[in-house]
Amino acid sequence: MKETGNADSQIFFVSGGTQANLLVISHLLKPYESVIAADTGHIEVHETGAIENSGHKINLIPNREGKINIEGIQAIVDAHYRQSYGKTSYGLHFTMYRIGQHLQQSRTHGNLKLLQIK
């Protein structure tokens, strides 16, 4: 498919959006990674636990007019880092500046996955 810039790419049809989301999420995310979505998002409201059944948590953000915002994402990241990765072996916490550096490094090396599934 020349439109993708990858001549070896292929298209596969599945029976519906839930199955498409499940295939993409279960193959793109590592077992310990999760999805961030609006609390009214299709992935939460209509997919009846399909994503979480695959082992990936859906972190919900209260929506504003159906959209999530950076403050909501930041709250999820803060809570996650406080609970686990934010603490070092010595019990210290990363600052938001340091977390930002990690995010930038991940973007630079292609380790950060951001995608929108409708």
Summary of the structure (lengths in Angstrom):
residues: 118
radius of gyration: 16.6
end to end distance: 22.4
largest distance: 51.2
contacts: 245
relative contact order: 0.12
helix: 42%
strand: 10%
